Amino acid sequence: MEFQDLILSRHSVRSYLEDPIPEDTMHFILAAGRYAPSFQNRQCWRFIVIDERELIKEMPSKIGLIGKINFFIKDAPVIIVACADTSKSGRVNGQDYYLVDTSIAFQQMMLAAWDQGIGSCWMAAFDENRVKTFLSIPKAIRVVALSPFGYPKEKESLYGKAVKFFAGSKERKQPDEIVCYNKWSF
């Protein structure tokens, strides 16, 4: 897929086929994250790949009340939890870079997946402590995001359509609403 087409066509997928993702494709997706830029190349990210059906089906009920609204993840063949070891990152201008570093890596993984016909959905609706307990993640590690990964169903679920409608997912601000040149002029 051409890069421009990849960027313009990627969207959040909430309806998945249960078809497994081939091992070489998963390696490609994970490599995309591994090659992301990071603060002083410290690579603070850590990824948990969940591919056991029982764990995936159990996850929505184990990651907190807000996680239950994302019940659709139970149909995906893989869930990846993006974590960060904050001791392996840095802080500049009052900003912790573990969030930036892990987000860049995770987005690269989502783009690599989409290039292979695999959808994803960036999720922040979870209780971090419950995710840590469920997956035995050490206290010092931060859970930044998680996402199901899988081949999209041809027909999107009613839930997926409703979320896109209420979130206005297809709406994008115009360039002059988000870009100014040479100085702040909004």
C-alpha positions in Angstrom: 0.0 0.0 0.0 1.3 3.5 -0.8 2.1 5.4 2.4 -0.4 8.2 1.7 -3.2 5.6 1.2 -2.1 3.9 4.4 -2.4 7.1 6.4 -5.7 8.2 4.9 -7.4 4.9 5.0 -6.4 3.6 8.5 -9.3 3.8 11.0 -10.4 2.2 14.3 -11.7 -1.2 13.8 -14.3 -2.6 16.3 -15.4 -5.7 14.5 -12.9 -8.5 14.0 -12.7 -11.9 12.3 -11.3 -14.6 14.6 -8.8 -15.6 12.0 -5.3 -15.8 13.5 -2.5 -13.4 12.5 0.4 -15.3 10.8 3.5 -15.4 12.9 5.7 -13.6 10.3 3.1 -10.8 10.1 3.1 -10.4 13.9 6.9 -10.2 13.8 6.6 -7.4 11.1 4.1 -5.5 13.3 6.3 -5.8 16.4 9.5 -4.8 14.5 7.7 -1.6 13.4 7.4 -0.7 17.1 11.0 -1.7 17.8 12.3 0.6 15.2 10.5 3.7 16.4 12.4 6.7 17.6 12.7 7.4 21.3 14.2 9.7 23.9 18.0 9.2 23.6 17.2 5.9 21.9 16.3 4.4 25.3 13.4 2.4 24.0 11.4 2.4 27.2 8.4 0.5 25.6 7.4 -3.0 26.5 4.6 -4.9 24.7 2.5 -7.7 26.0 1.1 -9.8 23.1 -2.0 -11.7 24.2 -3.1 -14.4 21.8 -4.6 -17.0 24.1 -8.4 -17.1 23.4 -9.4 -17.5 27.0 -7.4 -14.6 28.2 -8.8 -12.4 25.4 -12.4 -13.3 26.2 -11.8 -12.7 29.9 -10.0 -9.3 29.5 -13.0 -6.9 29.1 -14.4 -8.0 32.5 -11.0 -7.8 34.2 -9.8 -4.3 33.2 -12.3 -2.2 35.1 -15.9 -1.0 34.7 -14.9 1.4 31.9 -13.2 -1.6 30.1 -16.5 -3.4 29.9 -17.7 -0.9 27.3 -15.0 -2.3 25.0 -16.4 -5.8 25.0 -15.7 -6.0 21.3 -12.0 -6.8 22.0 -13.0 -10.4 22.9 -13.4 -11.2 19.2 -9.9 -10.1 18.1 -7.3 -12.8 17.7 -4.6 -10.6 19.4 -4.5 -7.8 22.0 -1.3 -5.9 22.5 -0.8 -3.9 25.7 1.7 -1.1 25.3 3.6 -0.5 28.5 6.5 1.7 29.5 9.4 1.4 31.9 9.6 5.0 33.0 13.1 4.4 34.4 14.3 3.8 30.8 12.9 7.2 29.5 13.6 10.8 30.3 12.0 14.1 31.3 12.6 17.4 29.5 10.8 20.7 30.0 8.6 19.1 32.6 7.4 16.4 30.2 7.8 12.7 30.7 8.8 11.2 27.4 7.8 7.6 28.1 4.3 8.5 26.9 5.6 10.0 23.7 8.0 7.2 23.0 5.5 4.4 23.6 2.8 6.2 21.6 5.1 6.6 18.6 6.1 2.9 18.7 2.4 1.8 19.1 1.2 4.0 16.3 4.0 2.6 14.0 2.8 -0.9 14.9 -0.8 0.0 14.0 0.3 1.4 10.7 2.4 -1.7 9.9 -0.7 -3.8 10.8 -3.0 -1.8 8.5 -0.4 -2.2 5.7 -1.0 -6.0 6.1 -4.8 -5.7 6.2 -5.0 -5.9 10.0 -7.1 -3.5 11.9 -6.6 -2.1 15.4 -8.3 0.3 17.8 -6.3 2.5 20.2 -7.8 2.1 23.6 -7.4 4.2 26.8 -10.6 3.0 28.4 -9.2 0.7 31.1 -8.3 0.8 34.8 -4.5 0.7 34.8 -4.2 -1.1 38.2 -6.7 -3.8 37.1 -4.8 -4.3 33.9 -1.6 -4.6 35.9 -3.1 -7.2 38.2 -4.7 -9.2 35.4 -1.4 -9.4 33.5 1.1 -9.5 36.4 2.7 -6.2 35.3 5.1 -4.7 37.9 4.0 -1.6 39.8 6.8 0.5 38.4 5.7 -0.1 34.8 3.0 2.1 33.2 0.3 0.9 30.9 0.0 3.5 28.2 -2.6 1.9 25.9 -3.9 -1.3 24.5 -5.4 -2.4 21.2 -7.0 -5.4 19.7 -5.4 -6.5 16.4 -7.2 -8.6 13.7 -8.6 -8.8 10.3 -11.7 -6.5 10.0 -15.1 -8.0 9.4 -16.6 -6.9 6.1 -19.7 -5.7 7.9 -19.1 -3.5 10.9 -21.1 -4.2 14.0 -23.9 -2.0 15.2 -21.7 -1.1 18.3 -18.9 -0.1 16.0 -21.1 2.1 13.9 -22.6 3.8 17.0 -19.2 4.5 18.5 -18.0 6.1 15.2 -21.2 8.2 15.0 -21.0 9.5 18.5 -17.3 10.0 18.5 -17.4 11.8 15.1 -14.5 9.5 14.0 -14.5 10.5 10.4 -14.5 14.2 11.1 -11.2 16.0 10.7 -10.4 19.6 11.5 -9.4 21.8 8.5 -5.7 22.6 8.1 -6.2 26.2 9.1 -7.7 25.1 12.4 -4.7 23.1 13.5 -1.7 24.7 11.7 -0.2 28.1 11.8 3.1 29.4 10.6 6.0 31.1 12.3 4.1 32.1 15.4 0.9 31.2 17.3 -2.0 32.8 15.4 -5.1 30.8 16.4 
